Each structure stands twice: as structure tokens, then as C-alpha cells.
Amino acid sequence: MADNLYRPMKIALISEYYYPLLGGITEHVYNLAGTLQKRGHAVTVITHKVRPRSSHHYPDEPERFRVERFGRGIPIYSNGSFARVTVSRSLQSDLRRFFERERFDVIHAHSPLTPMLPMAAIRQSNAPVTVGTFHTYFEKSRGYGLLRNTANEFMKMMDGRIVVSDACVQALSRYFDSEYEVIPNGVDPDYFHPEAATDPRFDDGKLNILFVGRFDPRNGLKVMLEAFRLVKRRFDDCRLIIVGDGPLKLYYRSLVGRELAGDVHFAGLVNGGRPAYYAAADIFCTPCTKASFGVVLLEAMSAGTPIVASDINGYRLVMDDGRQGRLVSSSSPQAFADNLLDLLRDPHLRRMMGNEGRRTVLERYSWDLVAQQVEEFYVKLLDRDAGGPAQAAQEDALVLTV
């Protein structure tokens, strides 16, 4: 158990996004739960039921914490991405009975204004402190616009609201007048490491460009494939490795064509083996058009892999153009190809940017540091609820009033 200044807490983390569904929120919830458990707290992850277990959709290591599943998750398309919502006629009553039995100190909902599970948990919460973490950046929300009064009610039910970046604050401030605590995503630098074992198939002298992400339109795989086609015309000795899957898989495969087929490797869904792909990569590339933060950037930086990424709000808050990699202001395949070529031709630049990314992770984004900030936020809210003396002392510049 890690050193911990606080008494052990009983914590419930609520999320529609959890294994076997892969993605940044899944990773966040899994790692936060594991690190809080390691710090001496009793953590339960609450999510929906899924189809029979498939090993490559789950972590390599068994969860060190409890996982409870309610209802059944069904897929929906929202905000440029495929997501899940929980359906169950008895969800509200099942959660109420479960919360009454467990008596959690903290109930913490991720993407808290997402139907159905997070909102049901907030409504049924009987914990001294109810918290929500917002993970998503958006330009506009038709749902918030139409249901602003209802959403505001749920905002008021939460004792504290966390955002993973200032980009989330910008999005939420269009609809809500609330206070937010900025606590970033994290990464495990011992797991995503430059010296991770790699696949011999990718160690043949060719330079490897890596793309990681669900096959959602906003993640930019079409731009990635078109950019790689342009790169190959001017720098032949390279390949593209694509880690991910999704309903549009056949469409993206159809874009490759015969001339690139030998140098585009579709790895499929990968969870536990991702460190090997980052360690094998010479450049990580993500032409994503919409992100609040970018967990994949942290994973690449932790592995010491230089980055070529879209110059969007969420990414700009994680990395600096010219330090850990390149931020590309244009969404055109040619702009991405030009930046990829600059790095492919300059091993010194790749090494310098990779080292800077690793240093940034160790100083700011390791899960030990991030989980401690979340823990301190819980304690501040619990002290405030109990009328304790620590509230005034713990107010700090991380709270942004919008």
C-alpha cells in the first residue's frame, strides 16, 4: 500500500466506458481504480454487462479492485464516436439497493451527464460526496441545448466536478455556470516504456509509423492512410501500423489499395500489447479532429516516441509543438505527410522529441501523481461536507470558476 495521509475511503467509480470497450475513458477508470486501491482505498468500478469475456479486450493483469455490472450496454453514435449506453428497466432500483448496502464515501461518475448509468448513479447517490469527471470536448451539444434545465439539475447534485483539461471547461462553459477542478489523465510510465519488448516483424530496418484509435470518423484514420500514401512516394522505407477496430473496419481497409497493402499492417484490437507497438514505433501519428485530452499522446510520450498530431485544443494542452513532436494546424493529408517526412529523415530530431516526451510524462502525468490529486479533491469535499477545518486551506488555483 502506498503512503497515504488520509483515512481509507470506500469509493465507487461509475462508467459506461469499461472493458471490453477500449478507449481513453476505459483506461482512465481502470488506472485510477487500481492506483487508488494501491493507495489503501476500497474501490468498486460500476459499469454495464457485456457479451462473454474475450481475453484481448481485458487487461493483462487481473483487476485489483471490485467490478460490478448492471444492465446491458448497447452501442450508439454520438459526437463523432461510437459509444455505449446502459439499458435496464430496474437500473434505478438496483443501484439504490446496492448503494444502500455498500455505503460508499465517494460516488464518482465519469462522463456524468451521459445516459443512462452515470445519471442514474448520481440520482441514487447516498454518499457524503458525489463527484463527476468530464472527459469530452465538443463545439456544440444539441442535448445540452435542449435539456439544459435537466442537465443543470444533475450538475447541482454533484458536490464536485473534475475536468481532464481546460478544453473541457471551454466546452462546458457554453451551457453551465459551475466550478471545475482540472486534473489531467495519467499514464503508467513503467508499463509504457521505451524498452518494452517489441515484435520482431517490425524490427527489419524499416521505420514504423503508428496509429492507435477506434475506427471512429473523428480519429482521422482516412487522413492517416492518405498521408501515408503521400509519404511512400518520397520515403519508401517505412510502414504504417494501425492498432484499433470498429464498425468502419472494412471501409478503411478498402482505402489501402494494392500499392500500399504490403506496408500497412492492421493489428486489430490490442489492449495489453500496446506498449510493444509504441516501443516499436519511430513516430506516432494521430490526425484526430476532436479530443479533450489525448491519452494516446501520453502513451506515446511515455514510450519515448515522437508525435505528429492535430493541432486541436485537447492535444495542445498536453504537448508543445516542436518539443515532444509536431502539431499540424491543417487537417490535409499533405500537411501530415510533410511533417512525417521531416521526422522520418531526421533521427536526431526523433530522439530529442522522444526524450522530451518521456521527461514530460515523468514530471506531470504519471498515475501516482494524478491519483493523488483526485484523492486530495475527495478529501477536500469530504472535509467541506463535514464542516472540517481543511476546506479553507485546500482551496487553490486549480479551481476554475466559469
Backbone torsions as a table, in degrees:
resi	resn	phi	psi	omega
1	MET	NA	133.4	-179.5
2	ALA	-71.0	153.8	174.6
3	ASP	-59.4	141.2	-169.4
4	ASN	-154.2	124.3	-177.5
5	LEU	-79.6	-10.6	-169.9
6	TYR	-110.3	158.5	175.6
7	ARG	-66.9	151.8	176.8
8	PRO	-60.2	138.6	178.2
9	MET	-115.3	154.8	173.6
10	LYS	-101.8	115.1	-167.0
11	ILE	-123.7	133.7	172.6
12	ALA	-112.0	125.5	174.7
13	LEU	-105.6	121.2	-175.6
14	ILE	-105.8	131.3	-179.1
15	SER	-158.3	134.4	168.8
16	GLU	-72.1	-21.1	-175.3
17	TYR	-103.5	104.2	176.3
18	TYR	-157.5	164.0	-177.2
19	TYR	-53.3	139.6	12.6
20	PRO	-85.3	1.9	176.0
21	LEU	-72.5	121.5	-178.6
22	LEU	-92.7	153.4	178.1
23	GLY	152.5	176.8	-174.5
24	GLY	-63.7	-40.2	-178.6
25	ILE	-69.1	-39.9	175.1
26	THR	-55.5	-48.5	-179.7
27	GLU	-61.7	-41.6	-180.0
28	HIS	-60.5	-50.3	-177.0
29	VAL	-63.6	-44.7	-179.5
30	TYR	-60.6	-47.5	-176.9
31	ASN	-72.9	-37.6	176.5
32	LEU	-63.0	-45.0	179.4
33	ALA	-60.4	-46.9	-178.5
34	GLY	-64.4	-39.7	-178.3
35	THR	-73.0	-39.6	175.6
36	LEU	-63.8	-38.9	176.4
37	GLN	-62.1	-42.9	178.7
38	LYS	-62.2	-30.2	179.9
39	ARG	-82.7	3.8	171.1
40	GLY	107.3	4.3	-179.2
41	HIS	-96.1	158.2	176.8
42	ALA	-97.6	111.3	-171.1
43	VAL	-113.6	135.9	173.0
44	THR	-124.1	127.7	172.3
45	VAL	-94.3	128.8	179.3
46	ILE	-113.8	122.5	-177.8
47	THR	-146.4	-167.5	-178.7
48	HIS	-97.2	166.8	176.1
49	LYS	-77.9	153.2	-176.0
50	VAL	-133.7	175.2	176.6
51	ARG	-65.6	170.7	-177.2
52	PRO	-49.8	144.6	-172.6
53	ARG	-58.8	134.5	175.6
54	SER	-123.1	120.5	-165.3
55	SER	-60.7	-35.9	-175.5
56	HIS	-79.0	0.4	174.6
57	HIS	-99.3	3.3	-175.4
58	TYR	-123.5	163.7	179.3
59	PRO	-63.4	153.7	174.3
60	ASP	-62.1	-41.8	-177.6
61	GLU	-92.8	141.5	175.9
62	PRO	-60.2	145.7	176.8
63	GLU	-59.8	136.2	178.1
64	ARG	-87.6	5.4	-175.4
65	PHE	-133.2	173.0	-177.5
66	ARG	-84.7	143.0	175.2
67	VAL	-125.8	125.2	177.5
68	GLU	-119.5	138.7	-175.8
69	ARG	-122.3	134.7	-179.3
70	PHE	-128.2	143.2	176.7
71	GLY	63.8	-165.7	179.4
72	ARG	-133.3	137.1	-179.3
73	GLY	-84.5	132.8	175.9
74	ILE	-121.4	147.0	-176.6
75	PRO	-79.0	144.6	172.6
76	ILE	-138.7	161.3	175.1
77	TYR	-108.9	123.5	-176.2
78	SER	-153.8	138.4	173.8
79	ASN	55.0	38.8	177.4
80	GLY	75.5	20.1	-174.6
81	SER	-149.6	154.8	173.7
82	PHE	-91.9	125.9	-176.1
83	ALA	-128.9	-171.2	179.1
84	ARG	-133.0	148.5	169.3
85	VAL	-130.9	149.6	-178.8
86	THR	-88.7	131.9	175.3
87	VAL	-119.0	133.1	177.8
88	SER	-171.0	131.4	178.2
89	ARG	-67.6	-26.3	-174.9
90	SER	-108.8	18.3	-173.5
91	LEU	-57.8	-48.5	-177.5
92	GLN	-59.8	-49.5	-177.2
93	SER	-69.3	-36.2	178.0
94	ASP	-64.0	-43.7	178.6
95	LEU	-65.9	-40.9	-179.5
96	ARG	-59.7	-47.0	179.2
97	ARG	-63.9	-40.3	-179.5
98	PHE	-64.8	-44.4	179.7
99	PHE	-66.2	-38.2	178.2
100	GLU	-63.8	-36.0	179.9
101	ARG	-75.0	-39.6	-171.5
102	GLU	-85.6	-32.5	178.6
103	ARG	54.7	63.5	179.6
104	PHE	-70.6	149.5	171.2
105	ASP	-78.0	-36.2	-177.7
106	VAL	-135.5	130.6	169.4
107	ILE	-114.0	118.9	-169.2
108	HIS	-122.4	108.2	-177.6
109	ALA	-96.7	133.1	177.5
110	HIS	-100.6	137.2	-167.3
111	SER	50.7	63.0	-164.5
112	PRO	-68.7	-18.7	178.8
113	LEU	-99.1	20.2	177.4
114	THR	-93.3	126.4	172.3
115	PRO	-67.5	148.6	0.0
116	MET	-112.3	-35.6	-170.2
117	LEU	-60.8	-50.0	-178.1
118	PRO	-61.6	-42.6	-179.3
119	MET	-67.4	-38.0	176.8
120	ALA	-63.7	-40.1	179.7
121	ALA	-65.8	-40.9	178.3
122	ILE	-63.4	-43.5	-179.4
123	ARG	-63.9	-37.1	-175.9
124	GLN	-92.3	-1.2	-175.5
125	SER	-60.5	131.2	173.3
126	ASN	-117.6	14.5	-176.9
127	ALA	-79.3	153.1	174.5
128	PRO	-56.0	-31.6	-178.5
129	VAL	-133.8	130.3	174.1
130	THR	-118.6	128.0	-173.5
131	VAL	-125.8	149.1	171.9
132	GLY	-128.6	141.6	173.1
133	THR	-115.1	127.5	178.4
134	PHE	-99.1	127.8	-174.5
135	HIS	-110.5	-10.1	-163.7
136	THR	-114.2	138.6	170.4
137	TYR	-101.4	141.1	177.1
138	PHE	-149.8	151.0	176.2
139	GLU	-78.6	-46.4	179.0
140	LYS	-141.2	153.6	175.9
141	SER	-131.4	110.4	178.6
142	ARG	-64.0	-38.0	-179.7
143	GLY	-63.5	-46.5	179.0
144	TYR	-64.5	-36.0	179.4
145	GLY	-65.3	-42.2	-178.1
146	LEU	-78.3	-33.3	-173.3
147	LEU	-117.1	36.7	-174.9
148	ARG	-59.4	-42.3	-178.2
149	ASN	-62.6	-44.0	178.0
150	THR	-64.2	-44.9	179.9
151	ALA	-62.2	-38.8	177.8
152	ASN	-63.1	-35.7	176.6
153	GLU	-60.7	-43.4	179.2
154	PHE	-69.0	-34.9	175.1
155	MET	-57.9	-41.7	-178.1
156	LYS	-72.7	-23.0	177.5
157	MET	-71.5	-19.3	-179.5
158	MET	-87.9	135.4	177.0
159	ASP	-78.5	-25.5	178.7
160	GLY	-149.9	149.3	-178.9
161	ARG	-129.3	123.4	178.8
162	ILE	-105.1	142.5	169.6
163	VAL	-124.3	148.1	-177.0
164	VAL	-82.8	-12.0	177.7
165	SER	-163.7	166.7	175.3
166	ASP	-62.6	-25.3	178.0
167	ALA	-60.8	-37.5	176.8
168	CYS	-64.6	-39.7	178.1
169	VAL	-60.3	-44.1	179.3
170	GLN	-58.5	-41.9	-179.4
171	ALA	-68.7	-47.0	-175.6
172	LEU	-69.4	-30.8	-175.6
173	SER	-65.4	-16.4	177.0
174	ARG	-70.8	-17.9	-173.3
175	TYR	-126.0	-23.7	-171.9
176	PHE	-132.9	144.0	174.5
177	ASP	-104.8	89.8	-172.9
178	SER	-141.6	170.4	174.7
179	GLU	-101.9	143.3	-178.0
180	TYR	-133.3	142.3	172.6
181	GLU	-100.5	123.9	-179.2
182	VAL	-89.1	111.3	176.0
183	ILE	-131.5	119.0	-170.6
184	PRO	-74.9	170.8	166.0
185	ASN	-66.3	166.7	179.5
186	GLY	-131.4	176.7	177.2
187	VAL	-150.0	152.8	178.1
188	ASP	-94.3	105.4	-175.1
189	PRO	-72.3	-13.9	174.8
190	ASP	-81.7	-24.3	-179.8
191	TYR	-87.6	-51.4	175.0
192	PHE	-90.7	96.7	-169.1
193	HIS	-131.2	144.2	-179.8
194	PRO	-59.0	-26.0	-176.4
195	GLU	-96.9	14.4	177.3
196	ALA	-59.7	146.3	178.9
197	ALA	-62.3	142.1	-176.8
198	THR	-119.2	164.5	179.5
199	ASP	-79.3	124.8	-179.5
200	PRO	-57.4	-23.1	179.4
201	ARG	-60.8	-27.0	-175.5
202	PHE	-103.3	15.3	-178.5
203	ASP	-119.7	54.6	-176.0
204	ASP	-115.6	14.9	179.6
205	GLY	98.9	-21.0	175.0
206	LYS	-72.9	147.2	174.9
207	LEU	-83.1	139.1	-173.6
208	ASN	-107.2	125.0	171.0
209	ILE	-102.5	130.8	-174.5
210	LEU	-115.2	134.6	170.1
211	PHE	-120.4	131.9	177.6
212	VAL	-129.9	126.9	176.8
213	GLY	164.4	156.3	172.7
214	ARG	-62.3	152.5	-178.4
215	PHE	-82.9	62.0	175.3
216	ASP	-100.6	146.6	-179.3
217	PRO	-52.8	-39.1	-175.2
218	ARG	-69.0	-16.9	-177.9
219	ASN	-81.5	-8.1	165.8
220	GLY	78.9	25.6	-178.7
221	LEU	-65.0	-32.5	177.2
222	LYS	-61.3	-45.3	176.8
223	VAL	-62.3	-39.9	179.5
224	MET	-59.3	-46.5	-178.8
225	LEU	-66.0	-40.2	179.1
226	GLU	-68.2	-38.1	177.0
227	ALA	-65.0	-40.3	179.7
228	PHE	-64.6	-37.5	177.1
229	ARG	-58.9	-41.5	178.7
230	LEU	-69.1	-38.8	178.2
231	VAL	-60.3	-45.4	-175.0
232	LYS	-62.6	-25.5	178.6
233	ARG	-69.1	-22.9	-175.2
234	ARG	-118.8	-14.3	179.1
235	PHE	-147.8	94.4	-170.3
236	ASP	-77.1	-26.7	-168.9
237	ASP	-85.0	59.3	179.6
238	CYS	-152.4	162.6	176.8
239	ARG	-135.5	161.4	175.4
240	LEU	-112.6	126.3	176.5
241	ILE	-109.6	125.4	-176.6
242	ILE	-115.1	115.2	178.2
243	VAL	-106.5	117.6	179.9
244	GLY	151.8	176.4	-179.0
245	ASP	-162.0	174.1	178.5
246	GLY	160.8	174.5	-177.3
247	PRO	-59.5	-22.7	-177.8
248	LEU	-94.4	18.4	-174.9
249	LYS	-56.9	-47.9	-177.3
250	LEU	-65.0	-35.1	177.9
251	TYR	-62.9	-47.2	-178.4
252	TYR	-67.4	-37.2	176.7
253	ARG	-62.3	-34.2	-178.9
254	SER	-68.2	-19.3	-178.7
255	LEU	-80.7	-11.6	-172.5
256	VAL	-71.0	-50.8	-179.5
257	GLY	80.8	161.3	-176.3
258	ARG	-63.2	-38.8	-173.1
259	GLU	-66.4	-21.8	-179.7
260	LEU	-107.5	-9.1	-170.2
261	ALA	-54.5	-37.6	-177.9
262	GLY	-72.4	-16.9	-176.1
263	ASP	-118.7	12.6	172.9
264	VAL	-117.8	114.0	-176.2
265	HIS	-108.3	114.9	175.1
266	PHE	-89.6	109.6	-177.8
267	ALA	-83.9	-16.1	-177.9
268	GLY	79.5	-163.9	178.3
269	LEU	-69.9	125.9	179.0
270	VAL	-134.0	130.4	175.3
271	ASN	-119.3	-74.3	-175.7
272	GLY	-64.0	-23.4	-177.3
273	GLY	-91.6	5.8	-175.5
274	ARG	-60.5	-37.1	178.9
275	PRO	-55.6	-33.9	179.7
276	ALA	-65.4	-36.2	179.8
277	TYR	-71.1	-42.1	177.5
278	TYR	-63.7	-41.5	-178.7
279	ALA	-67.2	-30.2	179.2
280	ALA	-79.5	-17.7	-174.1
281	ALA	-78.7	139.7	171.7
282	ASP	-89.0	-28.0	176.6
283	ILE	-145.3	138.6	170.4
284	PHE	-104.0	133.4	-176.7
285	CYS	-129.3	131.6	176.6
286	THR	-139.6	105.0	176.7
287	PRO	-86.8	35.7	-177.5
288	CYS	-62.2	142.1	-177.7
289	THR	-100.3	-10.0	-175.2
290	LYS	-154.6	117.1	178.5
291	ALA	-158.4	142.0	177.7
292	SER	-85.1	-21.8	-175.2
293	PHE	-151.2	-68.1	-179.6
294	GLY	106.5	76.0	177.5
295	VAL	-62.5	-34.6	-179.7
296	VAL	-62.3	-30.7	175.6
297	LEU	-64.2	-43.2	179.0
298	LEU	-62.2	-40.9	-179.2
299	GLU	-63.8	-43.3	178.3
300	ALA	-65.1	-45.3	179.7
301	MET	-61.6	-41.9	-179.9
302	SER	-62.1	-33.3	178.8
303	ALA	-83.2	0.7	180.0
304	GLY	73.5	28.7	-177.5
305	THR	-103.2	124.1	178.4
306	PRO	-66.6	156.3	-168.3
307	ILE	-123.5	142.1	163.5
308	VAL	-121.1	114.7	-171.0
309	ALA	-138.6	160.0	175.6
310	SER	-63.7	142.7	177.3
311	ASP	-85.8	76.8	-180.0
312	ILE	-117.9	163.2	-173.1
313	ASN	-51.9	-51.2	-175.5
314	GLY	-62.4	-36.5	180.0
315	TYR	-77.6	-34.8	-178.3
316	ARG	-63.4	-26.1	-179.6
317	LEU	-81.3	-14.1	-177.5
318	VAL	-99.6	-40.5	-175.2
319	MET	-131.3	161.0	179.4
320	ASP	-111.0	133.4	178.7
321	ASP	-58.6	126.1	178.9
322	GLY	93.2	-10.3	179.6
323	ARG	-102.3	-69.9	-179.9
324	GLN	-88.5	-6.3	-179.1
325	GLY	164.4	-157.5	-178.7
326	ARG	-115.8	136.6	171.3
327	LEU	-104.1	126.1	-172.5
328	VAL	-103.1	117.1	-174.4
329	SER	-76.3	-23.6	178.8
330	SER	-98.6	146.4	176.9
331	SER	-91.5	9.7	-177.3
332	SER	-76.7	143.6	175.6
333	PRO	-56.6	-34.8	-179.2
334	GLN	-63.5	-41.3	179.5
335	ALA	-62.9	-41.8	177.7
336	PHE	-67.5	-40.8	178.8
337	ALA	-60.8	-42.9	-178.9
338	ASP	-61.7	-43.1	179.7
339	ASN	-70.1	-37.9	175.6
340	LEU	-62.1	-42.5	179.8
341	LEU	-63.0	-39.6	177.6
342	ASP	-56.4	-43.9	-178.2
343	LEU	-77.0	-37.6	178.8
344	LEU	-59.7	-34.8	-176.1
345	ARG	-87.7	-2.2	-173.4
346	ASP	-133.2	86.9	-178.7
347	PRO	-62.0	-32.9	178.1
348	HIS	-64.2	-43.1	179.0
349	LEU	-63.9	-42.0	178.2
350	ARG	-60.8	-43.9	-178.8
351	ARG	-65.1	-42.4	-179.5
352	MET	-63.4	-46.0	-179.3
353	MET	-67.6	-38.0	177.1
354	GLY	-62.8	-43.1	178.3
355	ASN	-64.0	-38.8	179.8
356	GLU	-67.6	-36.7	177.0
357	GLY	-63.9	-43.9	178.1
358	ARG	-61.2	-43.4	179.6
359	ARG	-62.8	-41.3	-179.9
360	THR	-61.3	-43.4	179.4
361	VAL	-62.0	-47.0	-177.2
362	LEU	-63.4	-32.4	-177.4
363	GLU	-84.7	-24.8	-170.0
364	ARG	-132.3	-26.6	-164.1
365	TYR	-124.3	11.7	177.4
366	SER	-68.0	148.9	-176.6
367	TRP	-63.6	-28.9	176.7
368	ASP	-60.8	-41.5	178.9
369	LEU	-70.4	-42.6	-176.6
370	VAL	-68.2	-44.9	-179.5
371	ALA	-63.6	-34.0	176.9
372	GLN	-63.5	-38.7	177.2
373	GLN	-64.6	-40.6	177.6
374	VAL	-63.9	-44.7	178.8
375	GLU	-58.8	-44.7	179.1
376	GLU	-63.0	-35.0	177.8
377	PHE	-67.2	-43.0	175.4
378	TYR	-56.1	-48.0	-176.2
379	VAL	-63.2	-41.0	177.8
380	LYS	-59.5	-43.9	-179.5
381	LEU	-69.4	-38.2	178.0
382	LEU	-66.3	-39.6	177.0
383	ASP	-64.2	-40.4	179.2
384	ARG	-65.1	-41.4	179.3
385	ASP	-63.4	-36.4	-178.4
386	ALA	-88.0	-2.8	-177.2
387	GLY	73.4	24.8	-176.9
388	GLY	-74.0	167.0	-175.2
389	PRO	-79.0	-10.9	-172.4
390	ALA	-78.2	-13.8	-174.1
391	GLN	-58.7	-51.7	-176.2
392	ALA	-63.3	-38.1	-176.7
393	ALA	-70.1	-25.3	-173.3
394	GLN	-96.6	0.6	174.2
395	GLU	-67.0	134.0	-177.8
396	ASP	-150.3	-177.2	-170.9
397	ALA	-73.4	-4.8	179.3
398	LEU	-75.2	-16.7	-179.8
399	VAL	-83.8	122.5	-178.3
400	LEU	-109.2	121.9	176.0
401	THR	-92.5	124.1	-176.3
402	VAL	-104.0	NA	NA
